[in-house]
Amino acid sequence: MHSLILNWLTLAGAIFSPAIASPLASAASVAPGQQRCAAFSQTLSIPNVTLVSTAHYPSQANISVTGLVASCASDTGTTFTAPTDLCRIVINVATSPSSKVRLEAWLPDSWKGRLLSTGTGGIGGCIEHTALQMGSSMGFAVVGTNAGHDGSSGFDFFLNHPETIVDFGHRAIHVEAVVGRQLAAQYYGGEASHSYYAGCSTGGRQGFTSALLYPEDFDGVLLGAAAIDWLHIVASKAVLAERMGWPDLASPRYIPPSSWSAIEAAMIRKLDPLDGVVDGVIDEPHSLDFDFSLLGCASATPLLNATVCLTDVQVEAIRTVYQPVKSAAGQDVYPSFDLGSATGVFSNNQFPAGVANLTYRVLDDYWRGAVYNDTTWSSQQFNLSQMDFAVELNPGQINYAGGVSHDLSKFRNRGGKVLTYHGSSDVTVTSALALRTYDRVSEALGSLNAAEMQEFYRLFYVPGHMHCSGGAGAWTMGQTSAPNQFVNFGGNGEFADRRHSLLMAMVAWVEDGVAPDYMVGTKFVNDNVISGQVAAQRRQCPWPHRSKWNGVGDTKEEGSWECVLHDGA
């Protein structure tokens, strides 16, 4: 076990002692929720924990979250609807003499005995209240975390704060799991029957890391667009920008942001019909080839008009943009993006407009604060050697999942389940990474075959799904990181079942042994889940199966789709 983990165990050993209350109390013995919530501030007793606030909210009340830093407030908002009667508890947990993690728990009066821990996104300093809404609406005691710092942008929280870097790397989610279990036990008077995790992007990385380093923490982990091998993902934004001449915006290789939406649309027009259904979705872009010369002004049959078509030099540049990221030694370290995927990852390289800064600020923030501890560092000076240096340094074990290990044997051996999903149109983390991860997990466990993998690890490859939410495909499956999912996918909602809700599919798999052989993805009109107006539905299938139209039914009906083995399986 890594020394950082041992140091934390030594430092806060008391937090790991199983000082948890007696078996689950009967409903008749539980005090009314409002009284219990009000009294809890006097009875809470967990080592290294400081209470910030407790408050009870009736169903449909507005919960105003105060004290958020500006970046979190703008990203997530400050007011959320209580989906059920619940007690909101905010605490700080000391993780070292110089660091702490903030946790926020939403504890429903009608608890079903389950615990749900949730992750963060990006650079990871904002509690995901959408996940708290979803979990509590379904009767989970649900906990969120700021992963050890406040803010979705900035680098000062990492500067000269090595313990904060460790929290963000792996420790915060472990603390969330352990303290969350103790918090729920003390509040309800009984221990949770099962412990789950859900997160997307960085949250996916956090859950994967927990399954590797702390296999006892969760019975099941739900991972969306898991950003494992995180340092290569972040570095890729600069690598791909540099392949088209950035930061020199006058370079003949440079492709301006105004051209990228047309390029994406042209790829979709060309490749979408190949799957037999013209719906704005390329089903298996990773298995297709594309003639980039068709984007050129010199093409006999150009896909772009004269205002946005590319020069020969730009055509060569874009060809390299859709190739894997390599280390300074020439080794492939990060897969290429899918053809037709959302192109913001390539075009977001002016900030503000006309200035060569990456809109994706995570690279600048993390390399300044955690890699070099240098406020003057800029992505404009980025090179492959600096990427390789960060990977070797591996601050706070940020790259443990995917970069160091795929060995989920301990998690698998204790019966843990991994349910993961990734969209083909992901703008931030290429879906090819999910396929590579699937293969590497198999290899790490002795080259498991598909049937053996399916026993504990299921990957749903979702055509037309973007990063964590959105997209042209039938992507909605109750993702905890997407807004307003609790309305129809939580509580007693129309889609709150194991066929439509990923979270309930995980519960059925862990508790009843019923693995998801397919999910039903839903495309709502204008992606408005609150309206409940369904535009289309489709079966989404566990890899190595793919979703295929049966050739006769209405393509907007899920029954017209079937799961068949991928051609290369």
C-alpha positions, -999 to +999 in steps of 0.1 A: +000+000+000+013+034-009+030+054+019+005+083+016-023+059+025-004+045+054+003+080+066-034+088+066-043+056+084-017+064+111-028+100+113-065+094+116-068+059+128-096+067+151-118+075+121-115+040+109-125+023+141-159+006+136-175+026+163-209+023+145-242+020+162-264-010+167-284-028+141-310-009+120-337+005+142-373-003+134-394+025+119-416+026+150-386+035+172-373+063+150-382+098+162-399+121+137-374+135+112-376+171+122-370+163+159-342+139+151-325+165+128-328+192+154-313+170+181-285+156+161-262+186+166-260+176+203-253+139+197-230+138+167-196+123+178-171+112+151-134+117+155-119+146+135-154+159+126-166+194+132-203+202+127-211+232+104-249+231+103-280+209+105-314+218+091-346+199+082-365+206+050-400+194+040-404+179+005-404+206-022-389+232+000-360+253-014-326+246+000-304+276-003-267+267-002-248+297+012-211+303+013-202+288-020-172+302-038-180+320-071-169+292-094-191+266-076-221+290-075-219+296-112-214+260-121-241+244-100-264+272-087-272+279-051-309+268-047-321+232-049-355+216-044-357+191-015-371+160-033-384+145+000-385+153+037-348+153+048-322+165+072-293+184+056-260+181+076-228+199+067-195+189+084-158+194+080-134+164+085-098+170+093-076+148+071-043+161+084-031+191+106-032+212+074-062+199+054-098+191+057-127+178+036-162+192+036-190+168+035-227+175+030-253+148+038-289+147+028-306+122+050-342+114+041-368+108+068-379+077+048-345+059+047-342+026+029-311+016+046-287+024+018-257+048+017-247+067-015-214+086-017-209+109-047-180+125-065-170+158-081-161+170-116-132+187-133-107+200-107-132+188-081-140+214-055-178+216-057-204+194-040-227+179-066-262+188-053-279+172-083-265+139-070-278+146-035-312+153-049-312+120-069-300+099-040-322+113-013-353+111-036-347+073-038-343+068-001-305+068+001-286+085+028-265+104+004-232+123+009-213+148-012-178+162-009-157+191-020-128+167-024-107+188+000-109+223-015-134+249-027-138+258-063-140+244-098-112+266-110-080+281-095-047+268-084-041+285-051-057+257-031-030+234-043+000+258-039+021+247-009-007+224+002+005+188-004-021+173+019-049+190-002-033+174-032-036+140-015-072+146-006-080+154-043-060+124-055-077+097-035-083+104+002-114+126+001-137+099-013-124+073+012-131+098+040-165+104+026-173+067+025-161+060+061-175+091+078-207+090+057-213+055+070-207+066+106-228+097+102-258+077+088-254+051+116-254+077+143-283+096+128-306+067+121-295+044+149-284+016+127-258+007+101-264+010+063-271-024+047-252-015+015-228+013+004-227+027-031-208+053-051-218+074-081-198+099-100-190+111-135-158+124-152-134+132-123-161+115-102-156+084-123-119+085-116-126+089-079-148+059-078-124+037-098-096+048-075-116+039-045-123+004-058-086-001-064-072+014-031-102+009-007-121-021-020-140-024+013-156+010+010-184+003-016-205-027-027-211-011-061-196+018-080-215+037-108-189+054-130-197+078-158-171+089-184-145+078-159-115+101-162-089+076-152-053+082-164-064+117-154-031+135-162-030+123-198-066+134-202-059+169-190-026+171-209-043+160-241-061+194-244-028+212-249-012+184-270-041+184-295-042+222-296-004+223-304-009+198-333-028+226-351-003+253-344-016+267-311-006+290-294+003+307-327-032+317-338-017+328-371-001+294-379-011+280-413-020+248-394-044+266-370-081+258-374-103+286-358-131+278-334-157+290-360-148+260-383-152+232-357-190+230-355-191+227-393-164+200-392-184+180-366-216+183-386-198+172-418-185+141-401-219+132-388-236+137-422-210+114-438-209+086-412-243+086-396-261+066-424-236+038-421-254+023-391-287+021-410-305+048-391-302+085-400-307+101-366-277+124-360-258+097-342-228+077-353-232+044-335-197+030-336-173+058-346-143+040-331-147+013-358-149+037-388-125+055-411-128+090-424-112+107-454-101+140-440-093+153-474-131+157-479-128+187-455-104+205-478-112+232-502-093+213-529-115+182-526-136+173-557-165+166-534-159+189-504-180+184-473-175+220-462-185+252-480-160+278-491-162+299-459-150+271-436-133+245-458-096+238-449-064+243-467-041+214-474-020+222-444-051+224-422-063+190-435-030+175-425-033+192-391-068+179-384-057+144-394-031+145-366-057+159-341-077+127-344-047+105-336-036+092-301-015+113-277+020+101-275+047+105-248+080+123-256+094+088-263+067+082-289+046+057-269+008+059-273-005+071-239-041+084-246-065+072-273-078+094-301-112+110-300-141+095-318-150+108-353-180+131-351-177+136-313-184+171-299-154+192-309-151+216-280-120+199-269-103+210-301-118+245-305-117+258-269-082+274-272-090+311-272-098+327-239-110+354-243-116+354-280-084+362-299-061+353-270-042+320-270-053+306-237-071+272-232-107+276-222-102+243-204-085+258-174-078+225-155-044+221-172-031+255-162-046+252-127-033+217-119+002+221-134+007+254-117-006+244-083+001+206-080+028+197-105+052+227-104+039+247-075+047+278-097+022+305-103+040+317-135+036+284-154+014+286-184+000+260-208+015+281-236+049+267-226+036+231-224+054+202-240+054+164-239+083+163-214+062+183-190+033+158-195+057+129-188+071+147-158+036+151-142+028+114-149+060+103-132+054+127-103+018+115-099+008+142-073-014+127-046-017+095-066-040+114-090-031+090-117-032+057-098-064+046-115-055+038-151-020+053-150-006+029-124-032+001-119-063-015-133-062-044-108-097-046-094-091-081-081-097-073-044-129-054-052-141-082-074-132-109-049-153-094-022-183-092-046-180-056-057-198-045-089-186-019-114-213-003-136-198+022-160-211+041-190-195+064-216-208+084-246-195+082-281-198+120-284-179+128-253-163+162-256-139+159-226-129+123-222-126+101-253-149+071-252-120+050-266-105+053-231-135+033-217-129+005-242-092+005-234-099+004-197-123-026-202-095-045-219-068-035-193-090-045-164-095-079-181-057-082-186-049-072-150-071-099-137-056-127-158-072-120-192-108-126-182-131-135-210-163-115-217-185-138-195-161-135-166-159-097-170-197-094-171-199-110-137-186-079-120-178-052-146-203-039-172-196-010-196-224+006-214-212+024-245-239+050-253-240+063-289-247+100-292-241+107-255-218+137-246-199+142-214-220+132-184-251+147-198-266+158-232-262+146-267-282+136-298-287+100-287-311+084-262-287+091-234-308+098-203-306+069-177-309+088-145-273+100-144-267+115-110-245+143-124-271+156-148-296+182-137-332+175-126-329+137-131-346+131-098-379+144-111-387+114-133-358+090-124-359+094-086-385+086-060-417+072-075-409+087-109-420+070-141-384+059-149-372+050-114-366+013-121-337-009-130-344-007-168-342+030-170-322+041-139-285+032-137-286+037-100-315+012-096-298-012-120-267-011-097-289-018-066-307-047-084-273-062-094-257-059-059-287-068-038-307-092-059-280-106-083-299-093-113-273-079-137-284-053-163-284-072-197-295-039-212-306-004-202-333+017-218-319+051-227-344+080-232-341+111-253-365+137-240-378+166-261-352+193-259-335+172-232-361+185-208-364+156-183-389+176-161-415+177-189-413+139-193-420+142-230-402+113-247-387+119-281-371+085-285-359+055-265-332+029-273-317-002-257-282+005-245-260-026-243-232-039-222-198-042-240-189-062-260-225-061-272-238-031-292-272-017-298-285-024-333-318-015-350-338-047-359-345-033-394-382-032-392-395-014-361-399+023-353-364+035-345-378+057-318-391+027-298-367+008-276-382-026-286-369-020-321-333-022-309-315-054-299-281-062-283-257-080-306-221-088-303-197-062-316-182-073-349-148-075-335-158-095-303 
